[in-house]
Every structure is written in structure tokens, then in C-alpha cells.
């Protein structure tokens, strides 16, 4: 989503205004949305949750099955679900590490995408007050960034706990057409329910205490969203599959490796 980023400062951006929009066209090409544990229940109701085998090490809401195509954004830019993941809502802002060598190790600067549609309108909310402090509106937006930042490491720890317990397994979705060779969607991991059932009581107790077990069951419950909602609507054949474990789906697509995406 971020075409470019620059650090926000009162000196350079004192007159900047941010316009809130319900047009999510800026997320039209997103196929994954990293999530934090606090979102699990909301995300699991409307999106499949997956664990991409990449360096991000965060669970993700799966938004599309074709590279560059988000099934949750319609032709007019409207979001096709009740809950919008925080990763999408935070745009066009994000935290970045400061270059100040004297700053604390946990210090961050606010980065923004100057090419975002949020800054193209003449109206909108002031980013700064005349005193140089962030406006109330911006403080509410920054609160979302802080929530994400504060929960990222704990969420990664849960994913690590599931991985260490041996309950994450690669999920390869085979894509077939009548006249074309098979393509595959790969780089995705999901919870292996059989492996989870085989865990000893002590290991299960550890997952309960860390919150990782709740994340695991959230992922398992979310798999039904492959067969309903925007993904089911975009690919009607998915709704016809009675078993969520069936990995052979019939639609045209090119090979996509989610381990290459963040």
C-alpha cells in the first residue's frame, strides 16, 4: 500500500490535513493483512487466517487468491466485510525506527505516505495543532499504531510457540483448469488439528497460558471463510466444497508464493 514514506514533522508539515475515506481502493492489490492477536475473533468471523512462511512471523487475514487482487475490495472501492483489519485501517500511517542515536531503543517516528488519497482532498482534519502538538484526530490514529506496535511481539511469540510445538503445517492449494497445467498457492501454513490433538497435556497447557491455543482455534474456525463471504462470492466453486480440508479448487490463477509477501 505504501508507495513511499516520509517522517512526519511539524516543521515540514504544519499545514498538512488528513481526509478520512471509505474508499479502500488503495488496498486493492493486498492479498495478505498481518494481524495481531487482539483481532483474532473479529478476523476469524470473516476471513481465513493463515501463517505465511515468511520473515514477518505474524498471522494474516487472507484477502485474495490471485496476486494483486483483494477479494474484499469491490469495484467501487468499498470494503466487503464488517471488520477491516488494523493493518488496512492504519494506512497511510505507520511507525518507523528513528535515526537518532541518542533515542531510546523503543523510540519510533511516525511515517506517512504522501501519495495516499487521504492527503489529496482540500478538507479533512488538521494533523497538527498550532502549538506543534498532534491534533486530537491524529492522536486517535496514533493510538491504533501504538496498539499494533505493542501487540506485535506478543503475537509473534504465539506463532513461535505454535511452530515450536509442531502444529503448523504447510497448506498447498492446488489450482486446476481443464486445459492448463496445475498451479499452486504455496508459502502458507495452517494449524494441523491432528497434531494439536496429539500434544501432551503439559504442551497444551503452555499454549493455553501463552494465548497461542486461542490463536490456533481461531485459525481453525476461520477456514470456513474459504467457502463463504467475499472469497466464496468471487470463487463460487469454493462454496460447493463440503470439506474445508479439500485442497483442490477449480479456478484460473497463476502460481503465487505467499512466503515472498510481507
SEDRENTI-946388 format. One record per residue (C-alpha): residue in one letter; x, y, z. Coordinates in nm, 4 decimals. Example, Ala and Ser with C-alpha at 12.3 -4.5 7.8 and 13.67 -1.06 7.14 Angstrom:
% residues 2
resn|px|py|pz
A|1.2300|-0.4500|0.7800
S|1.3670|-0.1060|0.7140
***
This chain:
% residues 262
resn|px|py|pz
X|0.0000|0.0000|0.0000
X|0.2800|0.2408|0.0862
X|0.4104|0.3891|-0.2372
X|0.6662|0.5872|-0.0380
X|0.7123|0.7043|0.3186
X|0.8497|1.0117|0.4896
X|0.8841|1.1104|0.8527
X|0.6124|1.3390|0.9853
X|0.7309|1.6627|1.1449
X|0.5684|1.9894|1.2460
X|0.8424|2.1920|1.0771
X|0.7773|2.0369|0.7374
X|0.4085|1.9503|0.7614
X|0.2437|2.2050|0.9897
X|-0.0381|2.2673|0.7390
X|-0.0959|1.9043|0.6474
X|-0.4541|1.7785|0.6680
X|-0.5741|1.4190|0.6566
X|-0.9020|1.3273|0.4890
X|-1.0792|1.0116|0.6085
X|-1.2306|0.7992|0.3342
X|-1.4353|0.4832|0.2964
X|-1.2749|0.4174|-0.0416
X|-1.0323|0.1291|0.0068
X|-0.9063|0.1263|-0.3496
X|-0.5592|0.1831|-0.2071
X|-0.5741|-0.1748|-0.0709
X|-0.6999|-0.3319|-0.3936
X|-0.3726|-0.5194|-0.4527
X|-0.3321|-0.6506|-0.0952
X|-0.3650|-1.0280|-0.0614
X|-0.2477|-1.0537|0.3000
X|-0.3136|-0.8366|0.6042
X|-0.0915|-0.9105|0.9065
X|-0.2968|-0.9203|1.2245
X|-0.2322|-0.9027|1.5974
X|-0.3790|-1.1473|1.8479
X|-0.6379|-0.8956|1.9697
X|-0.8039|-0.9089|1.6268
X|-0.8338|-1.2879|1.6109
X|-1.2032|-1.3155|1.6986
X|-1.3114|-1.0387|1.4602
X|-1.0918|-1.1619|1.1754
X|-1.1904|-1.5284|1.2175
X|-1.5575|-1.4442|1.1567
X|-1.4947|-1.3049|0.8071
X|-1.1505|-1.4028|0.6770
X|-0.9407|-1.7176|0.6513
X|-0.6417|-1.6836|0.8867
X|-0.3078|-1.8186|0.7684
X|0.0523|-1.8164|0.8856
X|0.2671|-1.7153|0.5872
X|0.6048|-1.8832|0.5861
X|0.7935|-1.5550|0.5708
X|1.0110|-1.3320|0.7881
X|0.7172|-1.1345|0.9261
X|0.6107|-1.4244|1.1519
X|0.2626|-1.2817|1.2062
X|-0.0717|-1.4453|1.1373
X|-0.2527|-1.2884|0.8435
X|-0.6033|-1.2415|0.7138
X|-0.6087|-1.3906|0.3653
X|-0.7683|-1.1316|0.1372
X|-0.7272|-1.2875|-0.2053
X|-0.6173|-1.5938|-0.4004
X|-0.4745|-1.4138|-0.7014
X|-0.1634|-1.1986|-0.6917
X|-0.2606|-0.8317|-0.6786
X|-0.6355|-0.8961|-0.6323
X|-0.8073|-0.8278|-0.2993
X|-1.1455|-1.0040|-0.2956
X|-1.2606|-0.7788|-0.0087
X|-1.2476|-0.4571|-0.2162
X|-1.5256|-0.4216|-0.4723
X|-1.5182|-0.2285|-0.7991
X|-1.6183|0.0961|-0.6258
X|-1.3548|0.0620|-0.3541
X|-1.5943|-0.0450|-0.0773
X|-1.4756|-0.2975|0.1798
X|-1.6782|-0.6180|0.1665
X|-1.6692|-0.7173|0.5332
X|-1.7849|-0.5711|0.8631
X|-1.4409|-0.5744|1.0241
X|-1.1469|-0.4075|0.8494
X|-0.8086|-0.5374|0.9718
X|-0.5969|-0.2838|1.1610
X|-0.3186|-0.3226|0.9037
X|-0.5535|-0.1752|0.6434
X|-0.7080|0.0883|0.8732
X|-0.3750|0.2294|0.9865
X|-0.2889|0.3452|0.6326
X|-0.1495|0.5987|0.5420
X|0.0456|0.5998|0.8702
X|0.2980|0.3628|1.0200
X|0.5739|0.3624|1.2784
X|0.9386|0.3593|1.1770
X|1.2614|0.3419|1.3701
X|1.4259|0.6738|1.4492
X|1.7744|0.7507|1.3198
X|1.8576|0.9478|1.6332
X|2.1499|0.7649|1.8018
X|2.0526|0.9214|2.1357
X|1.6939|0.7992|2.1249
X|1.5717|0.5072|2.3347
X|1.5717|0.1668|2.1682
X|1.1903|0.1579|2.1687
X|1.1505|0.5037|2.0133
X|0.9600|0.5367|1.6886
X|0.8772|0.8123|1.4428
X|0.5501|0.8479|1.2545
X|0.5869|0.7811|0.8846
X|0.3223|0.8629|0.6256
X|0.2653|0.8028|0.2573
X|0.2471|1.1479|0.0934
X|0.0899|0.9919|-0.2165
X|-0.2048|0.8446|-0.0255
X|-0.5539|0.9614|-0.1290
X|-0.6038|1.0794|0.2301
X|-0.3920|1.3863|0.1535
X|-0.5378|1.4767|-0.1865
X|-0.8543|1.6446|-0.0595
X|-0.8568|2.0101|0.0453
X|-1.0644|1.9416|0.3559
X|-1.0067|1.6920|0.6270
X|-0.8625|1.7019|0.9769
X|-0.5594|1.9022|1.0793
X|-0.2609|1.6831|1.1575
X|-0.1029|1.9354|1.3941
X|-0.2336|2.1952|1.6328
X|-0.0822|2.5434|1.6136
X|0.1293|2.4568|1.9186
X|0.3035|2.1819|1.7231
X|0.1279|1.9001|1.9091
X|-0.0638|1.6339|1.7227
X|-0.4349|1.7099|1.6845
X|-0.6934|1.5034|1.8712
X|-0.7815|1.3269|1.5476
X|-0.4206|1.2312|1.4855
X|-0.3761|1.1146|1.8430
X|-0.6623|0.8709|1.7879
X|-0.4935|0.7466|1.4737
X|-0.1585|0.7127|1.6503
X|-0.3313|0.5155|1.9264
X|-0.4052|0.2468|1.6663
X|-0.0383|0.2411|1.5638
X|0.0593|0.2064|1.9290
X|-0.1845|-0.0812|1.9813
X|-0.0400|-0.2652|1.6832
X|0.3176|-0.1990|1.7900
X|0.2534|-0.3057|2.1496
X|0.0988|-0.6368|2.0437
X|0.3231|-0.7398|1.7550
X|0.5930|-0.9122|1.9577
X|0.3430|-1.0955|2.1795
X|0.1631|-1.2196|1.8684
X|0.4898|-1.3327|1.7117
X|0.5677|-1.5205|2.0316
X|0.2378|-1.7076|1.9970
X|0.3190|-1.8038|1.6386
X|0.6630|-1.9181|1.7519
X|0.5017|-2.1283|2.0279
X|0.2733|-2.2995|1.7753
X|0.5641|-2.3601|1.5415
X|0.7841|-2.4961|1.8213
X|0.5022|-2.7280|1.9276
X|0.4976|-2.8720|1.5763
X|0.1359|-2.7886|1.4993
X|0.1884|-2.5594|1.1991
X|0.1832|-2.7336|0.8627
X|0.2255|-2.6158|0.5053
X|-0.1039|-2.5775|0.3184
X|-0.0724|-2.6007|-0.0585
X|-0.3824|-2.5095|-0.2587
X|-0.3841|-2.6798|-0.5965
X|-0.5447|-2.4827|-0.8781
X|-0.6610|-2.6698|-1.1854
X|-0.8217|-2.5769|-1.5141
X|-0.9403|-2.8154|-1.7806
X|-0.6789|-2.7189|-2.0388
X|-0.3968|-2.5825|-1.8255
X|-0.1308|-2.7429|-1.6075
X|-0.1812|-2.7340|-1.2326
X|-0.0801|-2.4184|-1.0455
X|-0.0245|-2.3931|-0.6740
X|-0.0664|-2.1384|-0.4000
X|0.2117|-2.2085|-0.1560
X|0.4007|-2.0465|0.1303
X|0.1005|-2.0733|0.3646
X|0.0868|-2.2590|0.6956
X|-0.2188|-2.3538|0.8951
X|-0.2809|-2.5393|1.2204
X|-0.2659|-2.9172|1.1853
X|-0.5607|-3.0210|1.4009
X|-0.4430|-3.3808|1.4304
X|-0.1010|-3.2685|1.5533
X|-0.2730|-3.0377|1.8006
X|-0.4787|-3.3271|1.9374
X|-0.1671|-3.5376|1.9853
X|0.0093|-3.2803|2.2039
X|0.0736|-3.3861|2.5642
X|-0.1213|-3.2086|2.8350
X|0.1798|-3.0054|2.9505
X|0.2387|-2.8720|2.6000
X|-0.1280|-2.7811|2.5625
X|-0.1177|-2.6034|2.8981
X|0.1788|-2.3977|2.7779
X|-0.0144|-2.2958|2.4669
X|-0.3141|-2.2005|2.6812
X|-0.1041|-1.9810|2.9105
X|0.0634|-1.8025|2.6197
X|-0.2642|-1.7433|2.4344
X|-0.1358|-1.9451|2.1403
X|-0.4080|-2.2094|2.1724
X|-0.6792|-1.9457|2.1273
X|-0.4983|-1.8243|1.8161
X|-0.4794|-2.1824|1.6882
X|-0.8523|-2.2411|1.7283
X|-0.9259|-1.9022|1.5762
X|-0.7356|-2.0122|1.2676
X|-0.9156|-2.3469|1.2522
X|-1.2581|-2.1828|1.2823
X|-1.1696|-1.9210|1.0219
X|-1.1166|-2.1776|0.7470
X|-1.4899|-2.1826|0.6699
X|-1.4428|-1.8356|0.5178
X|-1.2877|-2.0042|0.2150
X|-1.6399|-2.1122|0.1257
X|-1.8427|-1.8007|0.2065
X|-1.8232|-1.4223|0.2071
X|-1.6145|-1.2330|-0.0485
X|-1.3866|-1.5275|-0.1273
X|-1.6845|-1.7580|-0.1736
X|-1.8583|-1.4927|-0.3829
X|-1.5559|-1.4344|-0.6036
X|-1.4934|-1.8062|-0.6445
X|-1.8406|-1.9716|-0.6200
X|-1.6953|-2.3216|-0.6594
X|-1.5351|-2.2827|-0.3159
X|-1.8820|-2.2700|-0.1613
X|-1.9618|-2.6047|-0.3195
X|-1.6827|-2.7819|-0.1351
X|-1.8277|-2.9569|0.1707
X|-1.4896|-3.0233|0.3297
X|-1.2592|-2.7349|0.4269
X|-0.9671|-2.9782|0.4121
X|-1.0139|-3.0325|0.0380
X|-0.7207|-2.8546|-0.1206
X|-0.8186|-2.8903|-0.4873
X|-1.0043|-2.5834|-0.6072
X|-1.1058|-2.5094|-0.9654
X|-1.0345|-2.1609|-1.0965
X|-0.7826|-1.9860|-1.3158
X|-0.4817|-1.8333|-1.1475
X|-0.1076|-1.8029|-1.1773
X|0.1249|-1.9549|-0.9217
X|0.1640|-1.7379|-0.6147
X|0.4068|-1.7888|-0.3279
X|0.2924|-1.6148|-0.0099
X|0.6276|-1.6729|0.1544
X|0.7550|-1.3892|-0.0663
X|0.4980|-1.1440|0.0663
X|0.5022|-0.9493|0.3939
***
